[in-house]
Amino acid sequence: MARTNPDLRIGQDKPNKLHKQIYPKFIHLFFILKIYGISEIVNKTKSMFGSEFNERLFREQLSYFDDIDYTEKIDYVVENYVSDDEIKRFLSDTSLQV
């Protein structure tokens, strides 16, 4: 069964909720950012939340992993498992994109 791209609206609230540092949110952002890119997510989130959204803080949170809660189990629905290191590397690199 072919999977369709997630609706970008699903990703719009992720940046504003990332402060909770729950690992599944990072997983969601990894896949959403792979499809749409950081510029599109940032622009849509700004349009949705206006001045409540802090892009600098969002980018910092994408590359900060020290206090993430890993207790929630992740069940991947994709065929190719993605390692934690790959996700962290991608999110860190993405946070620096202009």
HELIX and SHEET records of a PDB file:
HELIX    1   1 LEU A    8  GLN A   12  1                                   5    
HELIX    2   2 LYS A   14  LYS A   17  1                                   4    
HELIX    3   3 LEU A   18  LYS A   20  5                                   3    
HELIX    4   4 TYR A   23  TYR A   36  1                                  14    
HELIX    5   5 ILE A   38  PHE A   49  1                                  12    
HELIX    6   6 GLY A   50  GLU A   52  5                                   3    
HELIX    7   7 GLU A   55  LEU A   62  1                                   8    
HELIX    8   8 ASP A   84  SER A   95  1                                  12    
END                                                                             
